[in-house]
Amino acid sequence: MRFPTKEENMMMKAIKPYLDEHCKLKEDAPDEIKELAEKLRESFEDAACQHPF
């Protein structure tokens, strides 16, 4: 696994206030934050799939 990119770190900082105590996205999060969270999830998923086992 790789370290997060600068862009991914910025996304994480934007999403953090909208996470609950279980690190799940709150229902009342704005749509922009939900889209950002999905983009971040996809980015990490792609990074994990590229890992040479």
N, C-alpha and C positions, 0 to 999 in steps of 0.2 A: 504494500500500500504506500502511496506517496503522501507527502505533506500537502495540506490545502493550499491552493493558489491564493494570491492576493484578492482576487475577485470573490472566491469562495469565502474567505475570511470576512470580507465586507458584507456578503449576504448573511452569514451567520450572525454578525453584529446587528443587522437590521431585523432579523427574525427573533432574536433572543427575548425581547420584551413581550412577545406574543406566545411564549411557551409556558405551559403549566408546570406544576411541581414534578410531573412525570416526563417532562421534555416532549410533550405532545402539543401540537398547535391548537390554540384556543379557538373555539367556534366563532367568537366575535372578531377574529383577526380580519383585517381588510383583505379584499380580493388580491391586491397587489402583493401582499405578504404571502398569501397562500400560493400564488404563482411563483414567487421567489423561492419558497420552501420546496416546491415541486422541482424547480430548476436545479436547486442545490442537491436534492435527493438524486436526481438523474445524473448529475455530475459525479457524485460519489459512487453511484452504481457503475458508471462507465469506467471510473478509475479502478474499481475492484475487479471488473471483468478483464481489464488489461494486465492484471498481475500475472507474471509467468510462474506457474506452479511447477 
